[in-house]
């Protein structure tokens, strides 16, 4: 895959993961969050972090 297309795909994946994380944060009911909400947040946070890392790696490949 072309490196710019790879980076674009990584950005789109990160945007989806960021949106998922935003929804997971909004779903938390404070002051008594349920374990399911917190687990959903943890998964979304991990996906967003992984997607952000893939996006950064793709960007670094473009810069070379």
C-alpha positions as CSV (number, residue, x, y, z in Angstrom):
1,X,0.0,0.0,0.0
2,X,1.2,3.5,-0.8
3,X,2.5,5.1,2.4
4,X,0.3,8.2,2.1
5,X,-2.8,5.9,1.7
6,X,-1.6,3.9,4.7
7,X,-1.3,7.1,6.7
8,X,-4.8,8.2,5.6
9,X,-6.3,4.8,6.6
10,X,-4.5,5.1,10.0
11,X,-6.0,8.6,10.5
12,X,-9.5,7.3,9.7
13,X,-9.0,4.4,12.1
14,X,-7.8,6.8,14.8
15,X,-10.8,9.0,14.2
16,X,-13.2,6.1,14.7
17,X,-11.4,5.0,17.8
18,X,-11.5,8.6,19.2
19,X,-15.2,8.7,18.5
20,X,-15.7,5.4,20.3
21,X,-13.7,6.7,23.3
22,X,-15.8,9.9,23.3
23,X,-19.0,7.8,23.4
24,X,-17.6,5.6,26.1
25,X,-16.7,8.6,28.3
26,X,-20.2,10.0,27.8
27,X,-21.8,6.7,28.8
28,X,-20.2,6.7,32.2
29,X,-22.8,7.5,34.9
30,X,-21.1,9.5,37.7
31,X,-20.9,9.2,40.7
32,X,-21.7,5.5,40.4
33,X,-20.2,4.1,37.1
34,X,-21.0,0.5,36.4
35,X,-18.3,-2.0,35.8
36,X,-19.5,-2.5,32.2
37,X,-19.2,1.2,31.5
38,X,-15.7,1.3,32.9
39,X,-14.7,-1.8,31.0
40,X,-16.1,-0.2,27.8
41,X,-14.0,2.9,28.6
42,X,-10.9,0.8,29.1
43,X,-11.3,-1.0,25.8
44,X,-12.0,2.2,23.9
45,X,-9.0,3.9,25.5
46,X,-6.7,0.9,24.5
47,X,-8.1,1.0,20.9
48,X,-7.5,4.8,20.7
49,X,-4.0,4.5,22.0
50,X,-3.1,1.7,19.6
51,X,-4.7,3.6,16.7
52,X,-2.8,6.7,17.6
53,X,0.4,4.8,17.7
54,X,-0.3,3.2,14.2
55,X,-1.0,6.7,12.9
56,X,2.3,8.0,14.3
57,X,4.2,5.1,12.8
58,X,2.6,5.6,9.4
59,X,3.4,9.3,9.5
60,X,7.0,8.5,10.3
61,X,7.2,6.2,7.3
62,X,5.9,9.1,5.1
63,X,8.6,11.4,6.4
64,X,11.4,9.1,5.4
